[in-house]
């Protein structure tokens, strides 16, 4: 995943978490993310 794509997803996930959603539920709505991508996103958050 490119840095730009990761940053966009991180921003979206951060906003959704601020609205009260759980990380696990948010990630389920992105089925094409690999386990490595999810780990990378978690590290940034």
N, C-alpha and C positions, 0 to 999 in steps of 0.2 A: 504494500500500500504506500502511496506517495505521502510525503509529509503534508502536502496541501489537503489531500483527502482525509488524512487522519485528523488534522486540525479542524476541519469542518465537522466531522463526526463527533469529535470531543466537544466542540461548542454546542452542538445539538443535544448531546447526552447531558451536558452540564445544565443547559436550560431546562430540559425535561425533568432532571433531578430536582432542580430548584422549584419546579411546579409540583413536586411531591411524588413523582414516579420513582420506582426502584430500578437500579442499574440492570438487574437481571431481566426485568420486564422490557426495558428499553432495548436491550441487546437482542431480545427475541424478535423484535420487529425488523432486524437486519440479518436475515438468514444467510446472506452471502459472505458475511464476515467469517474468517477462519479463526480458530482458537488462538493463533499467533496474533491476529489483528486485535482480538478482544483483549488479550494480555497487554498489548501495546497501548491500547486505549486506557485500560485500568491504571497502567503505570503513570500516564500523563495526568489522570484525574487524581 
